[in-house]
Amino acid sequence: MNTVVQPRTAPTLQAVARLAGVSVSTASRCLSGATNVAKATQRRVTAAANKTGYHYNTLVGQVMSATRRGVAMNHLGTVAFVTPVASSKEWRSTPTLCRNWEAASERAKSFGFRITEFTLSSTGMTGRRLGEILKARGISGVLLAAFPMEPHEVSLPWDDFAIVQVGHRILSPRLDCVVSDHTEAVVMAARVIAARGYCRIGLAIEKYQDDITGGRWSLGYAGLHEPFPSLGDIPPLLPEKMSREAFLKWVDHYKVDCVFTLSTFRNEPNHMESWLASVGRITPSDVGLVSLDVTSVHPDWSGIEQHSDEIGRAAVDMLFSKLHAGESGIPKLPRTLQVHAHWREGRTLRR
């Protein structure tokens, strides 16, 4: 005999209100932390929510609140964009991070939300203090911005917020994030470069740039020899700070004919083309230059388009899916969404 299994239904706010003996709107206000509700009622509603297993949905609560007030739903709330710096100037000079921010802001606006930046390293700010500020403002969704420098260890009251990282991962704790597929980008660039006749390809970026990707630039580079056995075995140049002398010595010693690099070093433009020209090496005929993240700093360079704007949009989509599902805190099984890159033709590689 076949047995029909009834689907499990999620506990509802109506069930909580019924068990607590209050209206649905009162139950919603109690669970949203409203202060104009009697403490005894609040305790009764909280107990009912715990008993039924109901988790308060911030997005639904904000929609209901706006509906009750007769407010047009073009501003339902705020999402925090938390940057691990003392001043926004530290990341706003980085084109990739600016594109993350601008696209995320537009995406949030389409949901009826705005994004406000909070700096984690400003004077007197701590993770606990920031958590208190966000809760006081009714903010439950946090975008943790990519770090422009070395990885930081961040401390926040994780359980109070739905959090998504944008652009890079932090080492601890492991959180849901949206990043570019850095390893795929290296392989994609190598495929184009090899087809153009270059065979002495080297990776030259600063160490922190590799660190903030979890070493994925250098891992992708190290794995090129199997699919491209004709490429020379050249150790990557990963100094703490890139210099003209070290770069030219590396190019000369290993007879590098094409360089994987990035558009900026610590928010300063990459000067490799002028460094090469100063010793009579012409780009791209003598040495090709390929940016693994083409930005507005060198928009005419050949290289990889990482779609930093799409990373910002996708991060907002992931955050709102978590808010809609009532997810908060450190996930038991972190999810990583990778945004695929595309090749972008430029003038620094032979055609």
N, C-alpha and C positions, 0 to 999 in steps of 0.2 A: 504494500500500500504506500502510495506517495504521501509524504508529509509536507505540508505547506508551512514554511517558516515566515511569520509576519515580520516585515521590516521594522527595525528599531527606529523610533521617532525621537528627535532631539527634544529635550525639555524646553518649554516655551516661557516667555515672560507672563503670559496669561495664566499658566499653571502656577507660577510663583505667586502672582497676585491673588489667585484663588486660595492658595494654601495659607497665605499671610492675612487674608481677609481685608485686602485693600484694592483700590482701583489699579488698572494697568499703568496709568500715568504716575501714580504715587510710587508704585514698585520701580518704575524706570528712574524716577528722581532719586529714590533711596540708593539704587545700585550705581548711579552715576556720581554719587558723592555730594549731592545737593545739601546745602546747610539749612534750608528752610523746612526741614522735616523733623518731627519729633524723634528723639533718640530711641524711644521704645519702639516706634514704628520701624525705624531703620534697622534695629536689631532683629525684629520679627521678620522683616523682608529678607535680610541677609541669611537668617537661619533657614528660611524657606528655599532660598536659592541654593544653599549648600545641600539641603535635603534632596532637592530635585535634580541637582547636578547642573543647574543652569549657569552659564557664563555670560556676563553682560557684554553686549555687542556695542562698542562705542559708536560706530557709524550709524547703526539703527537708532541709537539714543539721540544722536545729534539731529537726524532727520525728523524724529518724532518731536523734539524740542522746537525745531524750526517750524514745523507744521502747526503745533499748538499756538505759537506766537504769531502765526500768520506771516512769517518772514519768507521772502523769496529765497529759494535754496541756492543762491549764487555764492554764499559763503557759509559753509557748514562747520568749519573749524580750521585748525592749523596743524601742519606737520612740521616737526623740528628737523633742521638740517644741521647736525652737530659736526663741527670741524675741530680737530685736535690741535689747534693753534691758538696763539694769544691774540692775533689780529687777523681780520679777513683779508688784509693786504697780502698775507703770506700765501694764500691759495688763489686769490683772484688774479695774480700775475701768471698763473699756470693755465694755458689755454684749454687743456684737457679737462681740468676741474671746473672751469667756467662753463664749458659746454655741458658737463654733467648737471650743474646747478640750473642753467637756463632751461634745459629740456625738462628736468624734473619739476621746475616751477610751473611750466606750461601744462604739463600733464596733470599736476595736482589741481591746477585751476579748472581744468575740464571736469574734475570730479566735484568742484565746488569748494575746494580747500586752497589755502595759501601756504607757502613755505616760509618759515622764519629761521634765520641762522642763529646758532648759539655756539660760542667759542669755548672749548673745554679747557684751554690753557691760559685764559685771561687771569689777571691778578685776583686772588682770593677765590677762584672757582675750583670746585672739586666735583667728582662724579656724584657724590651724595647731594651736594648743594644744587647742582644742575637738575638732578632728579626731582628735588623739591620744587624748583621753579617750574619745570614742565608740568608736574601734577597740579600745581596751583593754577596754571593757565588752561587746564583741561586738555593737555596734549598727551595723547597715548601712542602716537605713531612717530618713529624716529628714523631718519636716514642718517647713517654714519658715514661721513664723507671720506673719500680717499685721502691718504696721507701724502703730502708733498715731499716729506723727508723720510727719515728712518722710521721703522715700525714703532708704534707706541703700544703700551699695555693700558687699556682703558678700563676704568671702574665706574659702573653705573648701577643703579638699582634695577637690574635687568628684568625682574619679574613684573615690573609695573608697566612695561612698554612692549609694543611690537617694533622690532628693529630689523632693518635691512642695511647692509653695507653697500656702498657705491664705489665701484672701480677697483678696490683692492681689499684683501683680507687682513684682519689683525690676527696675531698669533693666539691670543687668548682673550675671551672665550671664542669658540667656534660659532659663528653666526651665519644666518642666511645672507647671501650676497649675490651681486650681479657684477660680472667682470668681463673683460675682453679675453678671448682665447689666445693668450700670448704665444704659446707653443705652436699653435696652428699658424699664427702670423709669421713666425720665423721660417717654417717649412714653405709657406706660400711664397715668401720673398725669395727663398733659395731656388725654388723652381723657376721663377722668372729670371733670376740672375744667371743660373746655369745655362738657360736657353740663349742668353745673350753672349755667351762665350767667356764669362769670367770663371776662374777656377781657384783663385787664392782669396777666399772669402773669410773675413775676420769680424768678430763681434767686439765693439768698443763702446762701452757705456760706463757710467759710474756705478760703484758697488751698491749704493743705496737703491738705485733704479732696478737692479736685479733683485735685491732683497725684498722690496715691497710687492713684487709679483710672486714671492715664494720661490725665487730662483728659476722661474719658468722661461725667461729669456735664455739663460745659459743652458738650461735643460734641453730646450728646443734646438739650440745651436749644437750641443754635444751629440744629439741624435741624428745629425744630418749625414753622417758618413755612410750609414746603411743605405738610405735611398739615393744618395749622391756620392758614390765611391770615388768619383773623379776629383772631388774637392780636396784641397790641401788640408793637412792636419795643423791648424793654427790655433794656439791657445788664445782664449779671449783676453782682452785688455779690460780689466775691471778695477781701476784705481779708486781710491777714496775721492780724489779730485782729478778730473781730466786736465792734462796740461799739453801744451804744444810740443814740448821736448819729448815727453814720454810717448805721445801719439806718433810722432814722426819716426822715432827710433823703432817703435813696434812695426810700423808700416815697412820701413826699410829692411829690418832684420828678417821679417817673415815674407818679404816680397808680396805684400797684400795688394790685390788689384781691385777689391771691392769691400766696402765697410758697411756692416750693419751698425746702426747707431740710433740716437733719438734727437729730436729737434732742439731740446734744451737740456742744460745741466744746472740744477738748482735755480730754475727760473731764468737763467741766462742763456742767450742764443748759442747754439752749437757753431763753433768757428772752424770746423775741420776743413771746409772748402778753402778758406783763405790760408790756413796753415799749409795745406798741400801746395797751393799756388806760390807761397813764399819760397819753396824749394824747387819750383819749376814743374810740379806735378799738376797736370790739367785734369779737371773733372768735366766729363766722364771718360775721356779718351784714355788717360793714364790710370786713374783710380776712380771707380764708381762709388757713390754715396747713396745709401738707402736708409731712410728713416722708418723705424718700426712703428712710429706713431706720427704721421704727417699732421702738422698743426699750422695755425696762422703765422707762426714764427718763420717757417720755411715752407710756404704753401706750394712752391714750384719744385720741391724736391720729389724724387721718385720714392715710392714706399708704400706703407700700409695705412689704410684708412680704418681706424679702430671703431669708428661710429660712437664717439663718446656721448653724443646726444641720445642715441638709442639706449645706451647704458643707463642714463638718467631716467628716461621714460620707463624702461623695464623695471627699474628699482622701485618707482612709484607704484607700478602695477602689482609687483610682488608685495609691497607693504600694504596696499589696500586689500589684497586677497587675504593677508594675515589678519588685518583688522576685521574684515567681514566674517572671518571664521572664528574670531575671538581668540586668536593665538597671541601669546605674549611670552616673554622670558627667553632663556637660552634654549634653542631647540635640541631635542634629543638626537635628531638626525638632521644636521644642517644641510641646506640645499644651496647649490651653486648654479646660477644661470649664466651661461657663457654666450656672449654676443659675438657672432662671427665677423671677421674683418674682410676687407676687399683690397685688391691691388689698385694703386693709384699711379698713373703714369706721370712722369716728371722729366726734368731736364738733366738730372744727375746720374742717369744710367744710359748706356748705349742702347739705341733702338735696334 
